[in-house]
């Protein structure tokens, strides 16, 4: 049964790519500049102007330091604290021409434990983007991310940190902080935008997300699951119309297909029609809202092993639920504030099958002086399996950081991170975590212009 599901998933992927390329070919025949907005809320870069990689340059950096983790094993019942040491080089290239823009970011890293070397971690972040303006009316964009990690411990807080510019509706679920496994993830987004007139445009997008987790401990008294696989394919089409120079409205159809293959096999199909409205109050202040009905059909084979005992799941469910989200951004010269909210069907982060969830995130960054900056990040995510299982997951993560520029090329970072996770509908508390990590790191950054 599992092989049939995987074979079907690959066939579905091939068919979707073929249909997508056919759509691109049908649209190509183009001619004035597409609106700067994307349906579904493209999340903007939250760096200050001098730190942005929107110019032609090569940037090489290395970050090293240490700190303390009060739960290196991520087992709340038997907490084990340890000193940790971090080493993370990075390379970032970006170039912009009249018709082509591209960027590439690569950053491997090591997290070493002083006493628990068996918990040492290798992580890697490889991502990039390519945009091509084929004609004055037609723009094609590709964004790709490849990640290997155990925990998102050291994804940067420094001014040179790179964050993939994914749309809000394309964000995958938060990867669970526990149980621990080795995560390998890819995220591909293809977007085609065609301007129909000076005030209207259409978009066609395709998204493919793959999350493979090895040695996943779904139960405290059971053998680990050798491999857990989540695949999500998404397609959407949107029409945008600029009502005024500062307001854009539109409709978007979103189709999702999510497959989970771990201790059991499940598949969920989601179909959503969104109305969205974007208001650009000023060049620095914007708000986007989107909402609509979502129909979800889910099927399950087998039982979910979570917390030490099997959890029965309904073989099939079909229901309609509200979905939507919002994104607010203020990008001042010295202050950046971003808040997002989303409710929709999405993957289960490698532990759960597809689930309905609510995501909320807050980001604040303030430049106190030319050499000092502080940032605060908070996020809350929850997921609930299809009714009537009553199984759910809640994750909270918060981070505070202070950065000080010691010279033209050196930065000193102080960072504190808090992670907390618990599950609903599970009798065992073995999977719950509360984790605090403090880090002090020194970063060296070298930049060099890239010629046109």
Order of alpha helices (4+ residues) and beta strands (2+ residues): alpha-beta-beta-beta-beta-beta-beta-beta-beta-beta-beta-beta-beta-beta-beta-beta-beta-beta-beta-beta-beta
